[in-house]
Amino acid sequence: INTDAKFQVFLKQVNSSLVDSNMLVRCVTLSLDRFESQVDVKVAEVLSECRLLAYISQVPTQMSFLFRLINIIHVQTLTQENVSCLNTSLVILMLARRKERLPLYLRLLQRMEHSKK
């Protein structure tokens, strides 16, 4: 994905089918966390050059994914795919807690919920 246009097409696909792409979101989120904990110069270079990692590292992006993943889940229609979305949501929240951002994420989720209703 070497151009902005291609990256936008890729993001559109990921966002348009979040149930199908939630494992990718989880993998990238976990990879980002792992890379951020490293002090290696090569890892820092990857972080600075990778569009996807830069995109996922933004709090508004994480909040958008988190909010949509949570709202995909309905107790009446639990499926393996929905549970996978729940797991991805939990990973994002657990990493936020580890970084002492959980209160912020929960407040933002609450605001997003209120703005949607």
C-alpha positions, 0 to 999 in steps of 0.5 A: 500500500504505497500510495495514499489512494491505495491506503484509503481503499484498504481502510475503506475495505477494513471499515466497511466489513469490521466483523470480517476484519476485526482480527486484522485490527486486533493483530495490528493493535497488538503489534503496535503495542509490542513495537511501542515497548521496544527501544530498538532503532529498527523498530522505531523506523518501522513505526515511523514509516508504516501507515497502518501502524500510524493510523491505528496509533491515533486515539480517535481511530482506536475509539472509532474501532472500539465503539463500532466493535462494541456495537456489533455485539448483541446478546440475542445474536451471539456468533463466533464472529461477534465474540471475536469482535468482543475479544478485539474490543477487550484487547483494546481496552486492556492495552488502554488500561496498561497505558493508564488510558482506560478512564479516558477511553471509557469517557470517550465511549460514553460521549460517543454513545450519548452523541449517537442517541 
